[in-house]
């Protein structure tokens, strides 16, 4: 069972902060941008040759970040469980957005799946489903970030490297790369096929 209802969790912040980094529960635009920079650094330089699926796309900010940095992918698909966020993503990016439950639904294939922040409120079990489904749907790799550490929280999901490595082994990841130290309690990961 979900720890928190996504629709409720994001509706309150959207109502208060609108279409902004805080509207999707980032502490600031700076921290959201820093996470995007790290994820971008883990992706190929010639990103324009690849399809990207943005798992937990929120307001489509990742696509806008890529476009601003001249790293627009060959195609972009936003995926989110919150229908309102999909509609906003389509409007802001002029790209397709799919309303789907990443933990349960069959996902379309893409060269890369990217996820920034969507794992943060899932339970451990939901996180495993999310990671597996995104990895199975990617053709080249899956890049994501998650809160890092052993902190116990009734709201947020923290994962340690050992748990991420265990999941990677269970789902058949051939190579795992980590990047940390860019923000407190955050880790970025690349699962390569």
C-alpha positions as CSV (number, residue, x, y, z in Angstrom):
1,X,0.0,0.0,0.0
2,X,1.2,3.5,-0.8
3,X,2.8,5.5,1.9
4,X,1.3,8.7,0.5
5,X,-1.3,9.4,-2.2
6,X,0.5,11.1,-5.1
7,X,-2.4,13.2,-6.1
8,X,-2.9,14.6,-2.6
9,X,0.8,15.0,-2.0
10,X,1.3,17.1,-5.1
11,X,-2.0,18.9,-5.2
12,X,-1.3,20.8,-2.0
13,X,2.1,22.0,-3.2
14,X,0.8,22.9,-6.7
15,X,-2.0,24.9,-5.1
16,X,0.5,26.8,-2.9
17,X,3.4,27.2,-5.3
18,X,2.0,26.8,-8.8
19,X,4.1,25.5,-11.7
20,X,7.5,25.7,-10.0
21,X,10.2,23.5,-8.4
22,X,8.4,23.9,-5.1
23,X,5.2,23.0,-6.8
24,X,6.6,19.4,-7.2
25,X,8.1,19.4,-3.7
26,X,11.7,20.4,-4.4
27,X,13.2,22.6,-1.8
28,X,14.3,25.1,-4.4
29,X,14.8,25.6,-8.2
30,X,18.6,25.4,-7.5
31,X,18.4,21.9,-6.0
32,X,16.1,20.7,-8.8
33,X,18.5,22.1,-11.4
34,X,21.5,20.6,-9.6
35,X,19.9,17.1,-9.8
36,X,19.1,17.6,-13.5
37,X,22.8,18.6,-14.1
38,X,24.0,15.4,-12.5
39,X,21.6,13.3,-14.4
40,X,22.5,15.0,-17.7
41,X,26.2,14.3,-16.9
42,X,25.4,10.6,-16.7
43,X,23.7,10.5,-20.1
44,X,25.5,10.4,-23.5
45,X,26.8,13.7,-25.0
46,X,24.9,13.1,-28.2
47,X,21.5,12.9,-26.5
48,X,19.8,14.2,-29.6
49,X,20.2,10.7,-31.1
50,X,18.2,9.0,-28.3
51,X,14.6,8.7,-27.1
52,X,14.0,9.8,-23.5
53,X,11.1,8.7,-21.2
54,X,10.8,10.9,-18.1
55,X,9.4,8.8,-15.4
56,X,7.5,11.0,-12.9
57,X,7.7,14.0,-15.3
58,X,5.9,16.4,-13.0
59,X,5.6,19.7,-15.0
60,X,8.1,18.7,-17.7
61,X,10.9,20.6,-16.1
62,X,13.5,18.1,-17.1
63,X,12.7,18.5,-20.8
64,X,12.8,22.3,-20.5
65,X,16.2,21.9,-18.8
66,X,17.5,19.7,-21.6
67,X,16.3,22.1,-24.2
68,X,17.8,25.1,-22.5
69,X,21.2,23.3,-22.4
70,X,21.0,22.3,-26.1
71,X,20.5,18.6,-25.2
72,X,17.1,18.1,-26.6
73,X,16.6,14.3,-27.2
74,X,15.4,12.8,-30.4
75,X,12.0,12.3,-28.8
76,X,10.7,12.9,-25.3
77,X,7.8,11.2,-23.4
78,X,6.7,12.4,-20.0
79,X,5.0,9.8,-17.8
80,X,3.2,10.6,-14.6
81,X,0.5,9.1,-12.4
82,X,-1.1,12.5,-11.8
83,X,-3.3,13.4,-14.8
84,X,-3.0,17.2,-14.2
85,X,0.8,17.0,-14.4
86,X,0.6,15.2,-17.7
87,X,-1.6,17.9,-19.1
88,X,0.8,20.6,-17.9
89,X,3.8,18.8,-19.3
90,X,2.2,18.5,-22.7
91,X,1.3,22.2,-22.7
92,X,4.7,23.4,-21.5
93,X,6.8,21.1,-23.7
94,X,4.7,20.4,-26.8
95,X,5.6,16.7,-26.3
96,X,3.5,13.7,-25.5
97,X,2.8,12.9,-21.9
98,X,1.3,9.6,-20.7
99,X,-0.8,9.2,-17.6
100,X,0.3,5.9,-16.1
101,X,1.2,4.2,-12.9
102,X,4.9,3.3,-13.4
103,X,4.8,0.7,-10.7
104,X,1.9,-1.3,-12.2
105,X,1.4,-0.4,-15.9
106,X,3.2,-1.7,-19.0
107,X,5.6,1.1,-20.1
108,X,6.5,2.0,-23.6
109,X,10.1,1.4,-24.6
110,X,12.7,4.2,-24.9
111,X,16.4,4.3,-25.3
112,X,16.8,5.9,-21.8
113,X,14.4,6.2,-18.9
114,X,15.2,9.2,-16.6
115,X,13.7,9.8,-13.2
116,X,14.3,12.8,-10.9
117,X,12.5,12.7,-7.6
118,X,9.6,10.3,-8.3
119,X,11.0,7.7,-6.0
120,X,11.1,10.0,-3.0
121,X,7.6,9.2,-1.6
122,X,7.3,5.5,-2.6
123,X,7.5,2.6,-0.2
124,X,10.5,0.3,-0.5
125,X,8.3,-2.3,-2.4
126,X,7.0,0.4,-4.8
127,X,10.5,1.6,-5.4
128,X,11.6,-1.9,-6.4
129,X,8.6,-2.1,-8.9
130,X,9.4,1.3,-10.2
131,X,13.1,0.6,-10.8
132,X,12.4,-2.8,-12.4
133,X,9.7,-1.5,-14.7
134,X,11.8,1.5,-15.9
135,X,14.8,-0.7,-16.5
136,X,12.8,-3.3,-18.4
137,X,11.4,-0.6,-20.6
138,X,14.7,1.1,-21.5
139,X,16.9,-0.1,-24.4
140,X,20.2,1.5,-23.3
141,X,19.9,2.6,-19.7
142,X,18.0,4.1,-16.8
143,X,19.3,7.1,-14.9
144,X,17.6,8.2,-11.7
145,X,18.1,10.0,-8.3
146,X,16.8,9.1,-4.9
147,X,17.2,10.3,-1.4
148,X,20.3,8.6,0.1
149,X,20.8,7.4,3.7
150,X,19.3,5.4,6.5
151,X,16.9,8.0,7.8
152,X,13.5,6.7,8.8
153,X,10.6,8.9,7.5
154,X,6.9,8.6,7.4
155,X,6.9,10.6,4.2
156,X,10.1,10.1,2.3
157,X,12.0,7.1,1.0
158,X,15.7,6.8,1.6
159,X,17.9,4.2,0.0
160,X,21.4,3.0,0.6
161,X,23.9,2.0,-2.2
162,X,23.8,-1.6,-1.0
163,X,20.0,-1.8,-1.5
164,X,20.3,-0.2,-5.0
165,X,23.1,-2.7,-5.9
166,X,20.9,-5.6,-4.7
167,X,18.0,-4.4,-6.8
168,X,20.3,-4.0,-9.8
169,X,21.5,-7.5,-9.4
170,X,18.0,-8.9,-9.1
171,X,16.7,-7.2,-12.3
172,X,19.8,-8.0,-14.4
173,X,21.6,-4.7,-14.6
174,X,25.0,-5.2,-16.3
175,X,26.7,-2.1,-14.9
176,X,25.8,0.3,-12.1
177,X,27.4,3.8,-11.7
178,X,26.8,6.1,-8.8
179,X,27.3,9.8,-8.3
180,X,27.0,11.5,-4.9
181,X,28.3,14.4,-2.9
182,X,26.5,17.1,-5.1
183,X,23.7,17.6,-2.5
184,X,23.2,16.3,1.0
185,X,21.2,13.1,1.2
186,X,20.9,12.6,-2.6
187,X,22.4,10.0,-4.9
188,X,22.2,9.5,-8.7
189,X,22.4,6.2,-10.3
190,X,22.9,4.8,-13.8
191,X,21.6,1.3,-14.6
192,X,23.2,0.2,-17.9
193,X,21.8,-2.7,-20.1
